[in-house]
Amino acid sequence: MIKEYTSLGLMSGTSGDGIDASIVKSDGETNYEVILNKYFEYNKEIYKTIHDLKEKINTIKDLEKFEASLKDLEKNITLFHAKVANDITKNIDVDLVGFHGQTIYHSSIERISKQLGNGELLSQLTKKNIVYNFRQNDIKNGGEGAPLTPLFHQSILKKNKIDVPCCILNIGGISNVTFVDNYHSHDFISRDIGPGNCLIDFWVRKNSNKKFDKDGELASIGKTNEIILEQAQELYSNRKNRDVLSLDINDFDASFARGLSLEDGVATLTDFTGRIIGAALSNTLPNVKDNVLRVLLSGGGRKNKSLINIIKNRILKNIVIQPIDDYGIDGDFVESQAFAYLAIRSYLKLPISFPKTTGCKEPSLGGEIIKVR
């Protein structure tokens, strides 16, 4: 009988607003079962510090410049994760904790990905086996360190008997897509395809007391500035990093909307984001012009009605977009479930990334393991 492990996945995305926590039971291969999902919001201090530092850190040198502040933030983030892990595992025994940490800087060109999170400290505080630092083996193997969730996306489609070919489009801070044309091969394709919520969230944070545009309401009130939008699209189409597979929020700049009202700025940035995603779906996926292709949406951006409508208006007619929730899968917790699953594969020394997902030279093993002492 194949041994199964119970794993807690902790995911804090580029929105930096809190932690998605999921407990999954799996053999790390063909089977998985979701036991529990729960969200924990960061306190105001952590949330503010994350975004203040992310805005200051734009180069490798900035990581050194703000080293002391980053260490303080890392400790606070780790303490918060420990509280979450201890809370969620009170009545459920887990074998592993997949600790993604908080991405503070990611550069695919420089092959650097920095996540804040102290695995040793988390293990001491939780008395659990911790898997963290998921991206470094991939980077050492010539990969870009992201996206890492495609393997789990394939598992979702297989478990739920969703017909392939099929795509999963995750709209978090960044948008990434996985194209799967069969259940059994690791020859699937994945990449980041543009901004997700990052530009919209940034604008809302800077121009209001809100954290994001709930359901796309602000965008629906505002009006797109066509001149600014056209200029922004031209700059984006002429960008230097068109061939990279992974992106970070620092790869995008909302300053072109400067001078617009709150609502018009949100509308323009939402339009810009939706057009990029729509164009990428139409132009980068294989055989998309010849067949009906289902695209399942996960991540917080799937709830932004204004954004989704723009995407739908910008894709080929044979691309069908629908929430992954239609299949009984909670679209808020796909990423945290993925890192619970990837923690198990890491523990079993099974690869978590592949040449067609991150650009690595060969299938790469997963995170660093800290065993309970």
SULSULQUI-V258934 format. One record per helix or strand of 2 or more residues. SS is the DSSP state (H for helix, E for strand). FROM is the first residue (numbers start at 1). LEN is the number of residues. If there is no record, write none. Layout:
BEGIN
SS;FROM;LEN
SS;FROM;LEN
END
This chain:
BEGIN
E;5;8
E;18;9
E;32;10
H;44;13
H;60;6
H;67;22
E;96;12
E;112;5
H;119;8
E;129;4
H;136;5
H;150;10
E;166;6
E;174;7
E;189;7
H;198;10
H;214;8
H;226;12
H;249;3
H;254;4
H;262;23
E;293;6
H;300;4
H;305;9
E;319;5
H;324;4
H;334;14
H;355;4
E;368;3
END
